[in-house]
Amino acid sequence: MFDGDRAVEDLWAHRLLVANPDLMPADPDPPADRFDGPADAVTSNIVCHERFEWVRRAAELHPDIDVFVWIDYSVFKQPGVTAEVIRDYLDAIERTPVDSVTAPGVWPKVAIDDSRPHWRFVASTWMCPRELVVPLSDLANLVLEVRATHTGKITWDANTLSYVELLDVLPFRWYPGDHNETQFRGFSELAN
């Protein structure tokens, strides 16, 4: 159980596993330091994709908020990420107009290889203005469902975000940042 009284079976993407009990991770060799096997990677991908629904839920619960920010709790294990870095990032967001899905990433816009994480976006943090929350969630869910249904594999959430960007139907803003403090400091520098 997590997220209050909800279990993995309650998450949006779990229905993909129900529809295809043989669903595999897109990565044929999930990192052994994180997963005991492919089934754990599938469950992890189901949970990680729920971030889009959690942001949608936050928007429904908080109609007074204009910009929603996703930050993985796990960022605190990444090099250079401190509470001060996060505070500076949130302060920069407060003083900067956000009119697009905005996210840091390592790679330029290039072809996506689903057999590994696609680091166009690091995916551990991104922001979205209220008016794009529902379209982003809908598109991420649609992309995931279509790809899982037709490939029999569930991909990383970073890959799904990259596929949504490639649809070119939502405004995206990319800035350089890696799995360290640069994913936060990069936006602060962009905002100044």
KAFEN-V265052 format. One record per residue. OMEGA is omega in whole degrees, 0 to 359 (NA if undefined). D_FIRST is the distance of its C-alpha to the first C-alpha in whole Angstrom. Layout:
<<OMEGA:D_FIRST> <OMEGA:D_FIRST>>
This chain:
<<173:0> <180:4> <182:7> <182:7> <181:6> <178:6> <179:5> <181:7> <180:10> <184:10> <184:11> <187:15> <180:16> <179:14> <177:17> <177:19> <176:18> <180:18> <180:22> <181:22> <178:21> <179:23> <181:22> <174:22> <178:22> <178:25> <184:26> <182:27> <182:27> <183:23> <184:24> <179:23> <181:22> <187:19> <176:18> <180:19> <183:20> <181:21> <177:17> <178:15> <177:17> <179:17> <179:13> <180:14> <176:16> <180:14> <182:12> <178:15> <180:17> <181:14> <180:16> <177:19> <178:17> <178:16> <176:19> <180:20> <178:18> <179:19> <178:23> <182:23> <186:22> <183:24> <181:27> <182:29> <182:28> <184:30> <179:28> <184:25> <174:24> <173:21> <175:21> <175:18> <184:17> <180:18> <182:22> <174:23> <181:23> <185:26> <173:29> <181:31> <180:28> <177:28> <179:27> <178:31> <179:31> <178:28> <179:30> <178:33> <180:31> <176:30> <179:33> <178:35> <180:32> <185:33> <183:37> <175:37> <178:37> <183:34> <180:35> <169:33> <187:30> <185:31> <175:29> <177:31> <183:31> <189:33> <170:35> <178:37> <181:37> <179:37> <184:36> <175:33> <185:32> <181:29> <178:29> <177:28> <179:26> <189:29> <167:29> <174:31> <178:28> <173:26> <178:23> <169:22> <173:24> <179:25> <186:27> <175:28> <183:30> <186:29> <179:31> <183:29> <183:26> <177:26> <179:28> <180:26> <179:23> <181:25> <178:27> <179:24> <180:22> <179:26> <180:26> <182:23> <180:24> <182:27> <180:27> <180:24> <185:26> <180:30> <185:29> <183:26> <176:24> <187:22> <177:23> <177:22> <177:21> <178:24> <179:26> <178:25> <178:26> <176:29> <179:30> <177:29> <182:32> <177:34> <177:34> <177:36> <175:35> <176:33> <177:35> <174:34> <182:35> <171:34> <183:35> <177:35> <182:32> <180:31> <178:28> <184:29> <182:31> <177:33> <178:30> <181:30> <179:34> <178:35> <178:34> <178:36> <178:39> <183:39> <182:39> <NA:42>>
